[in-house]
């Protein structure tokens, strides 16, 4: 079975889709919980300078917004990709 034929196999496509969903969900959970914990550990510490207390949450929130916007953009692009079924 050729590689292109395997990628069209329904079982293979379902496995790839499930794997991608699990990886994305895992990243969101770990990143979300880790970011939440990290932010509140820094903000609650009275020894932390003010610019770290404001800068760290800004970075984490900014990266989250960027990640989500790129994820949404890629998902929209995958639905309308005209080169999906193009072969060499």
RAPECOR-V489987 format. One record per residue. N is the residue number from 0. PHI is phi in whole degrees, -180 to 180 (NA if undefined). Layout:
n-><N	N>
phi-><PHI	PHI>
This chain:
n-><0	1	2	3	4	5	6	7	8	9	10	11	12	13	14	15	16	17	18	19	20	21	22	23	24	25	26	27	28	29	30	31	32	33	34	35	36	37	38	39	40	41	42	43	44	45	46	47	48	49	50	51	52	53	54	55	56	57	58	59	60	61	62	63	64	65	66	67	68	69	70	71	72	73	74	75	76	77	78	79	80	81	82	83	84	85	86	87>
phi-><NA	-73	-59	-65	-68	-68	-72	-93	-65	-59	-67	-66	-65	-65	-65	-64	-64	-65	-63	-64	-63	-64	-64	-65	-63	-62	-63	-64	-65	-65	-66	-66	-67	-63	-65	-61	-63	-61	-62	-74	-66	-75	-68	-76	-78	-69	-81	-73	-64	-62	-69	-73	-63	-94	-73	-64	-61	-63	-66	-64	-67	-63	-64	-64	-63	-62	-61	-66	-68	-68	-61	-63	-61	-67	-67	-66	-67	-66	-70	-111	-70	-79	-102	-62	-100	-79	-110	-67>
